[in-house]
Each structure stands twice: as structure tokens, then as C-alpha cells.
Amino acid sequence: VFSKTAGFRHDSIAVGTQAIRDLGAANNFTVTATEDAAAFTTGNLAQYEAVVFLNTTGDVLNASQQSAFESYIGGGGGFVGVHAAADTEYGWSFYGNLVGAYFASHPAIQQANVKVENRAHAATAHLPQTWTRTDEWYNYQTNARSTARVLATLDESSYSGGSMGGDHPHSWCKTYNGGRAFYTGGGHTQASYAEPAFR
């Protein structure tokens, strides 16, 4: 779990990290959490099945660290992006393609309806077709649907400040360059990480 920030810092990082540790304890996977970009070496990354970018922001990896991560993904590694992972590394196109879309803007925190359009995935199988929750809802610079398998979208008629129209992807997954990626736009608030459905 990597949560280095070079821009906005979310106050939910600590509870998010703990939630992932708890999920690991309950589901038999070990969790290492760091904000040290020096952990991004080919040798170190090789021991992990997935790297979670938890509310990272800005330019967090240097060129050699980026290269190590590209090799990790190329070797079949997994990537999980949570919320501000889309507000990270705007100048690194490999990362932007891996995440699926970059952050554009967001309105105030409010309740909205998430439309679960694909429940044939472990991340969404347990969710209702309309999942109503409160979070900070991102608009993205591009629509991830052109390159990813969209799992859930936002119903812009259910809240104020959506700018993507009738098709507003919120969570998706994809294969990319030999690796696998999953992204969720949720996870801004501390309360998110206490929600069983979000966890």
C-alpha cells in the first residue's frame, strides 16, 4: 500500500491503510504500507502480488522508480488505484493508461447513486444495482470505458456537480501491458473505510 502525496493529502489515508491491513488479516494476504518511493525497485516489487496506490497525489516516483514499476506490471503485477490515485503522475503516460483516466474536478462531498452495471466481478458481486452512498465524486478528463471494463457508473441525476453526462464511469478494471488494474473513485472520506460494502 503506497500513499505518498506530493499534492493534496487525504486525512483518510491512515484509516484506509488500516482497513486494507484488516482485510488482509481476514483474507490471508499480508500488507506492507509505505510512503517511501525508494521501495519501488525491481527486486522489492517482485515479492508483491499487487500494489495499491491509496490516495496518492502529484508526482510521487522518479524515473528509475517508474521504470521498476513498469517492469513489475509487465511481469504480471497487479495495481489497485483508490480515489486520488487518478490525481497522480500526470506526466507519466504509462501510469495514466494503467489507472484508466485522470482526475479533472469534483463537487462538494454529497450522497449519490452508484449504478452497478457489471456484477460479474468480485469487487461488485455483492453490491445492489443502485448503491447509494456519500463520498467525494470525481469527474475525469477522459471516459475510461474506451480502454477498461466499467464495473460501476455514477448517476449524475442523483447529485450536483457531475460533468461527464450520461456515462460517468466510477469503478473499472483492465489488463494493461501484461498486468492487471482495478480502480475505484470512492474512498475520499474516512467513513468510506468503515462501510462494509465499500471495504
C-alpha positions as a LaTeX table, in Angstrom:
\begin{tabular}{lrrr}
\hline
Residue & $x$ (\AA) & $y$ (\AA) & $z$ (\AA) \\
\hline
Val1 & 0.00 & 0.00 & 0.00 \\
Phe2 & 1.64 & 3.19 & $-1.25$ \\
Ser3 & 0.25 & 6.52 & $-0.06$ \\
Lys4 & 2.90 & 9.12 & $-0.79$ \\
Thr5 & 1.47 & 12.55 & $-1.54$ \\
Ala6 & 3.06 & 15.43 & $-3.43$ \\
Gly7 & $-0.20$ & 17.38 & $-3.65$ \\
Phe8 & $-3.38$ & 17.31 & $-1.56$ \\
Arg9 & $-3.15$ & 14.94 & 1.41 \\
His10 & $-6.27$ & 13.00 & 2.37 \\
Asp11 & $-6.95$ & 12.63 & 6.08 \\
Ser12 & $-8.40$ & 9.20 & 5.30 \\
Ile13 & $-5.03$ & 7.64 & 4.38 \\
Ala14 & $-4.41$ & 6.23 & 7.86 \\
Val15 & $-7.85$ & 4.63 & 8.20 \\
Gly16 & $-7.67$ & 3.40 & 4.59 \\
Thr17 & $-4.33$ & 1.74 & 5.26 \\
Gln18 & $-5.70$ & 0.12 & 8.40 \\
Ala19 & $-8.77$ & $-1.12$ & 6.52 \\
Ile20 & $-6.54$ & $-2.84$ & 3.96 \\
Arg21 & $-4.45$ & $-4.36$ & 6.78 \\
Asp22 & $-7.67$ & $-5.66$ & 8.37 \\
Leu23 & $-8.85$ & $-7.08$ & 5.04 \\
Gly24 & $-5.50$ & $-8.82$ & 4.70 \\
Ala25 & $-5.76$ & $-10.36$ & 8.16 \\
Ala26 & $-9.28$ & $-11.60$ & 7.37 \\
Asn27 & $-8.45$ & $-12.88$ & 3.86 \\
Asn28 & $-4.96$ & $-14.32$ & 4.24 \\
Phe29 & $-2.80$ & $-11.74$ & 2.50 \\
Thr30 & 0.00 & $-9.72$ & 4.04 \\
Val31 & 0.14 & $-5.95$ & 3.74 \\
Thr32 & 3.19 & $-3.69$ & 3.68 \\
Ala33 & 2.41 & 0.04 & 3.86 \\
Thr34 & 4.91 & 2.71 & 2.87 \\
Glu35 & 5.20 & 6.28 & 1.71 \\
Asp36 & 8.82 & 5.72 & 0.65 \\
Ala37 & 9.19 & 5.77 & $-3.12$ \\
Ala38 & 12.56 & 4.02 & $-2.72$ \\
Ala39 & 10.52 & 0.82 & $-2.23$ \\
Phe40 & 9.93 & 0.90 & $-6.00$ \\
Thr41 & 12.83 & $-1.28$ & $-7.12$ \\
Thr42 & 12.55 & $-4.34$ & $-9.34$ \\
Gly43 & 13.76 & $-6.61$ & $-6.54$ \\
Asn44 & 11.46 & $-5.27$ & $-3.87$ \\
Leu45 & 8.31 & $-5.12$ & $-6.01$ \\
Ala46 & 8.82 & $-8.75$ & $-7.10$ \\
Gln47 & 7.60 & $-10.01$ & $-3.72$ \\
Tyr48 & 4.15 & $-8.42$ & $-4.07$ \\
Glu49 & 1.07 & $-9.61$ & $-5.94$ \\
Ala50 & $-0.42$ & $-6.13$ & $-6.08$ \\
Val51 & 0.48 & $-2.52$ & $-5.33$ \\
Val52 & $-2.29$ & $-0.28$ & $-4.02$ \\
Phe53 & $-1.97$ & 3.44 & $-4.72$ \\
Leu54 & $-4.09$ & 4.75 & $-1.83$ \\
Asn55 & $-4.94$ & 8.44 & $-2.29$ \\
Thr56 & $-1.56$ & 9.28 & $-3.77$ \\
Thr57 & $-1.32$ & 12.74 & $-5.33$ \\
Gly58 & 1.07 & 14.52 & $-7.64$ \\
Asp59 & 4.50 & 13.41 & $-8.79$ \\
Val60 & 5.47 & 10.61 & $-6.39$ \\
Leu61 & 8.01 & 8.46 & $-8.30$ \\
Asn62 & 11.23 & 9.40 & $-10.06$ \\
Ala63 & 12.32 & 7.99 & $-13.42$ \\
Ser64 & 14.06 & 4.85 & $-12.10$ \\
Gln65 & 11.18 & 4.10 & $-9.73$ \\
Gln66 & 8.73 & 4.49 & $-12.61$ \\
Ser67 & 10.82 & 2.11 & $-14.71$ \\
Ala68 & 10.80 & $-0.50$ & $-11.92$ \\
Phe69 & 7.02 & $-0.23$ & $-11.62$ \\
Glu70 & 6.57 & $-0.56$ & $-15.38$ \\
Ser71 & 8.64 & $-3.76$ & $-15.26$ \\
Tyr72 & 6.56 & $-5.03$ & $-12.34$ \\
Ile73 & 3.31 & $-4.51$ & $-14.25$ \\
Gly74 & 4.89 & $-6.02$ & $-17.38$ \\
Gly75 & 5.68 & $-9.13$ & $-15.38$ \\
Gly76 & 2.04 & $-9.66$ & $-14.42$ \\
Gly77 & 1.81 & $-7.45$ & $-11.34$ \\
Gly78 & $-1.43$ & $-6.06$ & $-10.03$ \\
Phe79 & $-2.39$ & $-2.43$ & $-9.48$ \\
Val80 & $-5.23$ & $-1.11$ & $-7.34$ \\
Gly81 & $-5.98$ & 2.60 & $-7.52$ \\
Val82 & $-8.13$ & 4.22 & $-4.86$ \\
His83 & $-9.72$ & 7.65 & $-5.38$ \\
Ala84 & $-6.84$ & 10.16 & $-5.73$ \\
Ala85 & $-4.68$ & 7.56 & $-7.47$ \\
Ala86 & $-6.27$ & 9.29 & $-10.51$ \\
Asp87 & $-4.82$ & 12.62 & $-9.28$ \\
Thr88 & $-1.27$ & 11.29 & $-9.54$ \\
Glu89 & 1.61 & 11.36 & $-12.05$ \\
Tyr90 & 0.03 & 13.45 & $-14.81$ \\
Gly91 & 3.27 & 13.46 & $-16.78$ \\
Trp92 & 3.73 & 9.67 & $-16.85$ \\
Ser93 & 1.57 & 8.27 & $-19.65$ \\
Phe94 & 2.16 & 4.62 & $-18.68$ \\
Tyr95 & 0.59 & 5.34 & $-15.31$ \\
Gly96 & $-2.31$ & 7.28 & $-16.79$ \\
Asn97 & $-3.09$ & 4.38 & $-19.09$ \\
Leu98 & $-2.81$ & 1.91 & $-16.21$ \\
Val99 & $-5.19$ & 3.89 & $-14.00$ \\
Gly100 & $-7.57$ & 4.43 & $-16.89$ \\
Ala101 & $-8.36$ & 8.13 & $-16.51$ \\
Tyr102 & $-7.00$ & 11.22 & $-14.80$ \\
Phe103 & $-8.90$ & 13.38 & $-12.31$ \\
Ala104 & $-10.48$ & 16.59 & $-13.64$ \\
Ser105 & $-12.62$ & 18.10 & $-10.85$ \\
His106 & $-15.04$ & 17.31 & $-8.05$ \\
Pro107 & $-18.06$ & 18.92 & $-6.39$ \\
Ala108 & $-18.67$ & 19.03 & $-2.63$ \\
Ile109 & $-19.00$ & 15.77 & $-0.70$ \\
Gln110 & $-22.60$ & 14.56 & $-1.00$ \\
Gln111 & $-24.79$ & 11.50 & $-1.41$ \\
Ala112 & $-25.08$ & 9.98 & $-4.88$ \\
Asn113 & $-26.31$ & 6.83 & $-6.58$ \\
Val114 & $-23.73$ & 4.47 & $-7.99$ \\
Lys115 & $-25.13$ & 2.29 & $-10.76$ \\
Val116 & $-23.54$ & $-1.16$ & $-10.67$ \\
Glu117 & $-23.56$ & $-2.24$ & $-14.29$ \\
Asn118 & $-21.35$ & $-5.33$ & $-14.09$ \\
Arg119 & $-21.69$ & $-7.65$ & $-11.11$ \\
Ala120 & $-19.63$ & $-10.46$ & $-12.67$ \\
His121 & $-16.57$ & $-9.29$ & $-10.72$ \\
Ala122 & $-15.51$ & $-9.89$ & $-7.13$ \\
Ala123 & $-15.44$ & $-6.16$ & $-6.45$ \\
Thr124 & $-19.09$ & $-5.64$ & $-7.36$ \\
Ala125 & $-20.76$ & $-9.06$ & $-6.97$ \\
His126 & $-22.09$ & $-8.17$ & $-3.51$ \\
Leu127 & $-23.43$ & $-4.74$ & $-4.40$ \\
Pro128 & $-27.01$ & $-3.73$ & $-5.14$ \\
Gln129 & $-27.81$ & $-2.50$ & $-8.63$ \\
Thr130 & $-28.20$ & 1.01 & $-7.21$ \\
Trp131 & $-25.69$ & 1.67 & $-4.45$ \\
Thr132 & $-26.39$ & 4.90 & $-2.56$ \\
Arg133 & $-23.54$ & 6.34 & $-0.51$ \\
Thr134 & $-21.77$ & 9.58 & 0.39 \\
Asp135 & $-18.30$ & 10.43 & $-0.90$ \\
Glu136 & $-16.41$ & 12.97 & $-3.00$ \\
Trp137 & $-17.33$ & 12.18 & $-6.59$ \\
Tyr138 & $-14.62$ & 12.68 & $-9.22$ \\
Asn139 & $-15.11$ & 13.89 & $-12.76$ \\
Tyr140 & $-12.37$ & 12.55 & $-15.07$ \\
Gln141 & $-10.53$ & 14.08 & $-18.00$ \\
Thr142 & $-11.48$ & 11.16 & $-20.25$ \\
Asn143 & $-14.00$ & 8.32 & $-20.22$ \\
Ala144 & $-12.32$ & 5.09 & $-19.10$ \\
Arg145 & $-14.85$ & 2.98 & $-20.99$ \\
Ser146 & $-12.81$ & 3.11 & $-24.20$ \\
Thr147 & $-9.97$ & 1.13 & $-22.58$ \\
Ala148 & $-11.42$ & $-0.55$ & $-19.49$ \\
Arg149 & $-14.20$ & $-2.86$ & $-18.31$ \\
Val150 & $-16.50$ & $-0.49$ & $-16.46$ \\
Leu151 & $-18.00$ & $-2.02$ & $-13.32$ \\
Ala152 & $-19.97$ & 0.93 & $-11.96$ \\
Thr153 & $-21.02$ & 4.41 & $-13.06$ \\
Leu154 & $-22.34$ & 7.50 & $-11.32$ \\
Asp155 & $-25.92$ & 8.60 & $-11.85$ \\
Glu156 & $-25.36$ & 12.32 & $-12.36$ \\
Ser157 & $-29.09$ & 12.99 & $-11.89$ \\
Ser158 & $-28.73$ & 11.87 & $-8.26$ \\
Tyr159 & $-26.25$ & 14.57 & $-7.18$ \\
Ser160 & $-24.93$ & 18.02 & $-8.12$ \\
Gly161 & $-21.69$ & 18.74 & $-9.94$ \\
Gly162 & $-21.21$ & 15.80 & $-12.26$ \\
Ser163 & $-19.76$ & 16.89 & $-15.61$ \\
Met164 & $-19.45$ & 13.71 & $-17.65$ \\
Gly165 & $-23.08$ & 13.30 & $-18.66$ \\
Gly166 & $-24.98$ & 10.07 & $-19.14$ \\
Asp167 & $-21.92$ & 7.82 & $-18.99$ \\
His168 & $-19.77$ & 8.57 & $-15.95$ \\
Pro169 & $-17.55$ & 5.60 & $-15.07$ \\
His170 & $-16.74$ & 5.34 & $-11.37$ \\
Ser171 & $-15.03$ & 1.98 & $-11.00$ \\
Trp172 & $-13.37$ & $-0.20$ & $-13.61$ \\
Cys173 & $-10.75$ & $-2.84$ & $-14.29$ \\
Lys174 & $-8.46$ & $-3.68$ & $-17.18$ \\
Thr175 & $-5.47$ & $-5.64$ & $-18.30$ \\
Tyr176 & $-2.57$ & $-3.47$ & $-19.37$ \\
Asn177 & 0.93 & $-4.31$ & $-20.62$ \\
Gly178 & 0.89 & $-7.75$ & $-19.02$ \\
Gly179 & $-0.51$ & $-6.63$ & $-15.69$ \\
Arg180 & $-3.92$ & $-6.10$ & $-14.14$ \\
Ala181 & $-5.51$ & $-2.92$ & $-12.84$ \\
Phe182 & $-8.55$ & $-2.07$ & $-10.74$ \\
Tyr183 & $-9.68$ & 1.45 & $-9.89$ \\
Thr184 & $-12.40$ & 2.90 & $-7.69$ \\
Gly185 & $-13.30$ & 6.58 & $-7.49$ \\
Gly186 & $-14.59$ & 6.09 & $-3.94$ \\
Gly187 & $-12.54$ & 6.48 & $-0.80$ \\
His188 & $-12.14$ & 10.18 & $-0.09$ \\
Thr189 & $-13.78$ & 10.15 & 3.31 \\
Gln190 & $-12.66$ & 8.41 & 6.48 \\
Ala191 & $-16.16$ & 6.97 & 6.81 \\
Ser192 & $-15.81$ & 5.14 & 3.49 \\
Tyr193 & $-13.38$ & 2.67 & 5.01 \\
Ala194 & $-15.85$ & 1.65 & 7.72 \\
Glu195 & $-18.58$ & 0.78 & 5.17 \\
Pro196 & $-18.79$ & $-3.00$ & 4.73 \\
Ala197 & $-19.90$ & $-2.67$ & 1.09 \\
Phe198 & $-17.04$ & $-0.32$ & 0.23 \\
Arg199 & $-14.48$ & $-2.48$ & 2.03 \\
\hline
\end{tabular}
